[in-house]
Amino acid sequence: QLQQVARDTGLDITLYPGCEIYCVYEEPNEVLQGVLDGRYAPLGNSGYVLLEFNPGDSSRDIVEFIQEYIRLARELNVKPQRVLLAHAERYDDLCADTAALDRLRVMGVLIQINAYNLMEEQNEQRKENARRLLKEGRVFCIGSDAHRTYHREPNMESGIRYIFETCDEETAQAICYDNGKQLLLGQLG
């Protein structure tokens, strides 16, 4: 219905379903069931779910949760079987655990960070985490984590500028634009 309203008002945009799934109160099987019964929307046509964890969760708990989710989805042969990890810079224990980050990469987990955390974040540890993940080549895409216009407003300009100033042109273009577009359109291999 919202897409039709956009068309009717002359807005040249395409809306894609998707949601961030907060994995604190549920088990991996409950998250998968929520996707299957429509409570949670995968990201566009991607075959990916966007998973969020409690910032205090251990790297071990995050990795084990994701591993179990992927295992269950593959065992049942249902989609989505892939994971995009939301705002990974918030998980201090994970960011400090290179082995866990490497394990996620091997499992095919993609990492998203919030653009504003690169420049505007007041929490220095979170800012450092975001910058280190970017520098190490672990960031797949950025997001705004915008919830409303007066709190975490969708201001991504300074983060995008930081990425283009610190990364080569091709990498910056991929992180800021191309990767997210390919993900939503289901064009990832």
N, C-alpha and C positions, 0 to 999 in steps of 0.2 A: 504494500500500500504506500509506503514511504517513497519507494522508487517511482511509483506512478505520480505522486505529488510533485516530485522533483521534475519529472518530464513535463507535467502540466504547467509548471511555473517557469519552464524554459531553462532549468539548470542542467548543464551538460556534465552530469556526474553519474557514476555507477556505484551503487551500494552493494557491499558484500556482507553476508552474515558472518558472525564470529563472536566469541566471547573469551574472556580470561577466566580460567577455572581455578578457584582458590582451593588448593589441595591440603588444607590444614585439617579439615574435619571429616574427610572422606578417605577411603582406601582406594587403591588403583582400580579395583573391579567396580567400585561405585562410580568413579569418574567415567570409566568406559561405558557403564550402563546408562549414565546420564547423557552421554553423547548419543548412544543408540536409541534412547527413547525421546530424544529431542529437547531435553532440558538444557543441554549445552550445545552450542553450535561450533563446529570446526571452522577454521579460518577460510572463508571463501570456498574456492574449488581446490584447495591445496592438499587435502589429506592430512593436515597438521592440526593439532590442538595447541592452544596457548595455555601453558600451565604456570601458575604462580604458587609460591611457597611462602611460609612465614620467614621473615628475615633472620630469625634466630635458629632456624633448622640447620642441622649439621649437613656437611657435604655428603656424608654417608647416607643420611635419610633421604636427601633429594635424589641422589643417584639411584638408590634402591627403589624408591617410588617410581621413578621414570622407567627403570629397567623392568619392573614388574608390569607397569602399564603396557609397555611395548610387547612384552612376552605374552600377556593375556590377549591383546589385540591380534597378534600373529597366530596364536594358538587357535583362536576362534575365527580367524581369517576375516576379520571385520576392519573397517576403516573408521577413523583415521588411526594409523599405526605409527605416525611420526609426531615428534614433539618440538615445539618452539618454546624455549624457556624465557618467560617474561622477566624483564628488568633484573638480569642476573647480577648486576652491580650491587643489589641490596643484600645479597647473601654473602656476608663477610667470610664465613667459614669455607664456602665453596670457592670464592675468589682467591683464597689463600692456599687452596689445595690443587696444585697443578695436576696431580695424578687423577683426581676426580674430574677436572675439566677435560683432560685428555680422554678419559673413559667416556664422558658424554659425547665427545667428538666422534669416537669410534662407533658409538651407538647411533650416530646420525642426528643427534640432538643439535638444533640450531639455537643460537643465543641472540636475544634482543636486549638492547639497553635503551634507557630513556635519554633522549637528546639533551634535556635540560640538566641532567646529572653531569654532563661534561664541563659545563661552565657555571651554571647558576645554583647548583646544589650547595647548600650551606654545610652539610655533613661532609667533612673533608675525606673521611674514609670511603664514603660512597663515591665521591668524585674521583678519588684515586683508583678505586676498583674499576669504574667505568673507563677511565683513561688507560689503565693497564690492560683490560680486556681488549680494547681497541688496538693498542700498540702491539699486542701479542697476536693479532689477527684472528681473534676468537669471535668477533661481532659479525653477525649475519645481517642484521637490520636494526633500525632505530624505531622508537615509538614516542608518543607524547605522554602516555598514561593519563591523558586529560579526563577529568571526571566532571568538571563544570567550569564555567568561565571565571569564577572567583577563587578557585582552589585548584592548583595544578592545571592552569589554563593551557590550551594547546599551543604554547609558544616553543617552537623548535628551532628558530633562526640561529641562536647563538651556538647550539650544539651542532647544527649542520655546518656552520661556518668553521667551528673548531675541527670537524672531521676533514673538511676540504683544505684546511691549513696544515694539518698534521699527517695526512695520508696522500698517497699518489692519487691522481685524478680518477683513474679507473676504479680503484678501491673505494674512494669516496662516493663516486657515482653509484656503485653497486650497493653500498651500505645504506645510503640515503634514499635511493629511488628504485633501482632496478631489481634488487633481491626481493623487496617487499611486493613489488608488482608481479614478479614471476611466481612468488608464493601464492598470492591471492588468485591468480589465474590458473593455478595448477600446472605451471610450466617447469617445475623443478624435476630433475631426473631421479 
